[in-house]
Amino acid sequence: MNNKYNRTVIGIDGRYCIVDVYRVLETFDVVNPQLQYIVKKSLIYGLQGQESSIEDLIDIKDSIESAILMHKQIEDLGK
């Protein structure tokens, strides 16, 4: 299973397990698509080869700013 989203980890029981970013997001109940993207992008930071590490960080920062703006807009609607 050679995939940039799969990782072999050692569980708290000491056994090896293969996990992927999507299962981690589901396990932690991250349902907001913007937050999912930010976590996924952060976990594979610098590994994609298509973009430089700086471009990855800028993309993460832009996504965070967009998520903050959307959150503020939703909060403002509720006021």
C-alpha positions in Angstrom: 0.0 0.0 0.0 2.3 2.7 -1.2 0.2 5.8 -1.0 1.0 9.3 0.2 -2.1 9.2 2.5 -1.3 5.7 4.1 1.0 5.3 7.0 2.1 2.4 9.1 1.8 3.3 12.8 2.2 1.5 16.0 -1.1 1.4 18.0 -1.3 1.9 21.7 -1.5 -1.9 22.0 1.9 -2.2 20.3 0.6 -3.7 17.1 1.3 -2.3 13.7 -1.5 -0.9 11.7 -1.9 0.9 8.4 -4.0 4.1 8.6 -4.9 6.8 6.1 -5.6 10.5 6.5 -9.3 10.0 5.7 -9.8 7.4 8.5 -8.0 9.7 10.9 -10.3 12.6 9.9 -13.3 10.4 10.4 -12.1 9.1 13.7 -11.7 12.6 15.0 -15.0 13.6 13.5 -13.5 16.4 11.3 -16.5 17.0 9.0 -15.8 20.6 7.8 -14.3 20.2 4.3 -12.0 23.2 4.7 -10.5 21.7 8.0 -10.2 18.3 6.3 -8.2 19.9 3.5 -6.0 21.8 6.0 -5.2 18.7 8.0 -4.6 16.5 4.9 -2.4 19.2 3.4 -0.5 19.6 6.7 0.1 15.9 7.1 1.6 15.5 3.6 3.4 18.8 3.7 6.5 18.7 1.5 5.8 15.2 0.2 3.9 15.8 -3.0 6.8 16.9 -5.1 4.6 19.1 -7.2 4.9 22.2 -5.0 7.7 23.6 -2.9 7.4 23.4 0.9 6.8 27.2 0.9 4.0 26.8 -1.6 2.5 24.2 0.7 2.6 26.5 3.7 1.1 29.4 1.7 -1.7 27.1 0.6 -2.3 25.9 4.2 -2.3 29.6 5.4 -4.7 30.6 2.7 -7.0 27.8 3.5 -7.0 28.7 7.2 -7.8 32.3 6.4 -10.6 31.1 4.2 -12.0 28.9 6.9 -11.8 31.7 9.4 -13.7 34.0 7.1 -16.4 31.5 6.4 -16.7 30.8 10.2 -17.1 34.5 10.9 -19.7 34.8 8.2 -21.7 32.0 9.6 -21.5 33.4 13.1 -22.6 36.8 11.8 -25.7 35.2 10.3 -26.6 33.8 13.7 -26.5 37.2 15.4 
